[in-house]
């Protein structure tokens, strides 16, 4: 399969925007290790899972509560969401 110049440009733009919108995992791990966050870490799993275990300093924000909580989120910090996953 070959791509046209427009498709290649479109894909490049997609990944440029994607990388700008995502925090690198290593940056999050460094912040967790040091306890110094320049962002707000949002755990999106739900309250029950949050109580069972979460990253220190994370806020619990289940997706179904997003609308109610959005006005309370800081506007001067980057928001980083996470949920449990396996590497």
GIFENQUI-V8414 format. One record per pair of residues at least 24 apart in sequence whose C-alpha atoms are under 6 Angstrom apart, sorted by the first residue. I is the first residue (numbers start at 0). GAP is how many residues later the second one is. D is the distance in Angstrom with one decimal. If there is no record, write none. Layout:
i:gap:d
I:GAP:D
I:GAP:D
//
This chain:
i:gap:d
38:38:5.2
38:39:4.7
38:40:5.8
39:39:5.0
40:39:4.9
40:40:5.9
41:38:5.9
41:39:4.5
42:38:5.9
42:39:5.2
42:40:5.8
43:39:5.5
44:38:5.6
//
